[in-house]
């Protein structure tokens, strides 16, 4: 049993390290997008040409246009994906920065340490009763989950989703209820969040595209292929330039001129 516990802990630690590493790669993606936009930005008046792929162009020009247009049109979403991905694991660095512009309450988005007042002579309320109480707090909101009390002092936590909430998978409209008296102990209403708290709450919906519903999820999925297109076309362009440089060098050699 001790070996299994140690193995499980090692697995969790390895998973946490891997998660942090993957999230940290968001920094490189973010900087890559910014540098790509800088290199893409037209230095002449030919701004319109930089937005499209030239028809009937050579293979070299096609790869170049595909690279720059893919980078430009995907850059905004890739910047969002990179930043939000980094923020998941390094929220301790992001929160103080956001707090400079708008206050963020500590542990505001986490379950508060609430307890039920134990009354031995009263039977705990049922799940349906807890849901009914939450319905009074958020009438018309969609029921998304119920956490039952953990032990005698545990509380009910009813999660609901109000209309317009960006976070569809993990809505933030929550009600904590005493399991004996049915009293509402705490309420979390995302409509009452500060601007900073709203921003932090939007990180996950922005990262996976659920902020725009199914169309957003599909669009985010397609944009996920953009780095692959950029890296492949980038390597192809590098090979083309390398070959062109070799041919130019060969033409400048005395052996070539003597032909």
N, C-alpha and C positions, 0 to 999 in steps of 0.2 A: 504494500500500500504506500509505503514511504517512497519507493522508487517511482511509482506511478505519479505521486504528487510532485516529486522533483521533475519528472519528465514533463508533466503538464505545465509546471511553472516555467521550465526552460522553453517550452513551445510558445507560451504566452509572451515571454520576454523577447524571443526571437521575432514573433509576430509584431510586437510593438516597435522593435528596432526597424524592421522592414517597413512598417507603416510610416515611421518618421523619415526614413531615407526616401521613400517614394514621394512623400509630401515635400521634402526639401528640394527634390528635382523640379518642383514648381518654380523655384527661383530661377533656375537655368532656362526653363521655358519662357518665363516672363521676360528675362533679359534678351533672350533670343528673338522674341517677338518685337521688342523695342528696337533692337539693332537692325532687324529685318525691315521694319517700317522706315528707319532712317536711310537704309541703303536703297529702298524702293522709291523714296520720295523723289519725283522728277526735278532735276536741276534746271530744266528748260521749260518752255511754254507748252510742251507736249504732254500735258497732264492727262488729257483724255485718252491718249494712246496707252498710257500706263494702266488703264483700267480694263483693257480688253485683250484678247488673244488675236493676233493678226491673222486674217484668213489667208489660205494658200501660201503660208510661209514655209521656209525650209525647216528641216528637222531641228537644226540648232536653234532657230528663232522660236519654234514651237515650244521646245523645252524651257527656253528662257521666259517666254510669256506665261506658260503654265505655272512656272515657279513663282513669278512675281504676282500674278493675279490670285493664285491660291493663297499666298501669304497675305495679300492685302485684304481679301474678303473674309478670311478666317481670323484675322488678327484680333479683332475685338473680342470674339468669343474665346479665343485661345488665351488672351490676357486674363479674362474672367476666370477661366478654368485653372490657370496657373496660380492666380492669387488666392482663390478660394481653396484650392488643393493644399497650398502651403498653410493657409490659416487654420485648417482642421487640426493639424498636429502642433502648430506653434501659435495657438490662440493667446498664450501669455504675452507674446510680443505684439500681437495685433490689438488686443483689447486696450492697453494703455494709450496706444496711438489714437484709437477711435475716441477714447475718453477725453482727449484734449478738446475735441469738437463737440461732444455730446456725452453726458454722464451715462455710465453703465453700472447698474447695481450689482454688487458681488453675488454670485450664485443665483441671479434673478431667473435664469432659465433652468434651474435645477429644482428638484423636489425639496421643499423646505422640511426641516426636521420636526414634523408635526406628530402629535400623539393623541389618541382617543382617551377620553376620561372613562376609566373602567367602572361599569355599573353592573355588579353581579346579578342583580334582580331583573335586568332587562336583557332580552335577546337581541343580538346584533341585527341591524336592518339587512334586508336582502339586497342583492345586486340591482334588481329592478327598482327598488326604492331609492337606492343611491343614484341611479340614472335619472329617475324622476326629479330628484332634488337638483341635479345638475341641469336638467332641462329648464328649471325655473331660473337658473342663473344665465344660461345661454339658450333662450327659447329659439327653436327652429334650427339650431346648429346640428351638424351631422355627428353622430356618435362614432368615435374612432377607436376607443379602447377603454378598458376598465382594469385598474389594479386593485386587487382585493387586499384586505388588511393582513399584515404579517404579524401574527401574534395578537395577544389581548390588547395591546396599546397601538396596534396598527390602524391605519386609516384607509378609506377608499380614495382612489384617485381616478376621476372620470375625465377622459380626454375627448374633446369635441373639436370640430372644425367649423368655424364661422365662415359665412360667405365672403369670398374675397381673400382669404388667407393664402399666401403664396406657398407656404409649406404644406403640401398636400399629404405627404406620407407621415410626417411627424408634426401635426398641428400643435399650437401652443396654447389653445384655449383649454384650461384645466381647472378642475374643482376638486379640492380636498375636503373630505366629509368624515366627521366622527362616526365610527361604526355603531355606536350605541344610541346617541341622541339624534343623529342625523343632522347635526349642526354643521354649517359650512365653516370650515376652519381657515381656508385660504382660497383665493381665486387668482388665476393668472390669465390676463386678458391682453393679447398682443395689440389690440387697438389702443391700449394705454401705455405701450412701450415708448421710451424716448427714441429719438432719431438714431442714437448709437446702438440701442438694444434692437431696434428694427433692422439696422444694417447687419448686426451679428446674426440675427435670426434668418436673414436672407441668404447667408453664405451657402447653405446646403441646397436650397431651391435653385440658386444661381449655378451651382456646380453641376447638378445633374439635369438641368433644363425643365424641372417640373414647374417652375414659375410660369411657364407658358403652356402647361398642360401637355397632351400627347404630341402636338406639333413641335413643341419645344424639345421634348425628349428625342424625337426623330432628328431634328436639326442638330442638336448637340452630338448625337451619335455620328452623323455624317461629318461634322467638323472634327471628330476624333480621328478621321483618316487624313486630315490635312497635314499633320507633321510627317506622315509617311510619304505623301506626295512631295512635300518640300524637301525631305532628305534625299529621296530617289532622284528627283529632278536636279537637286543641287549637286549630287555626285556626278550625274550625267553631264551637267554643264562644266564641272571641273575637269572631267575627262576630255571633253571637247576642246576646252581651252588649252589643256596640256598637250593634246595632239596638234592643235594649231601652232603652238609655240615650237614644238619639235620640227614641224614642217617648215616653219619660218627660219629656224636655226639651220636646218639642212640646206635651205635655198641660199643662205648667206655663206655657206662653206665653199672653199676653193674648188673642191671636187665637183660640186654642183655647177659652179660657174664655168668650169672647163668643158662641160658637155657640149 
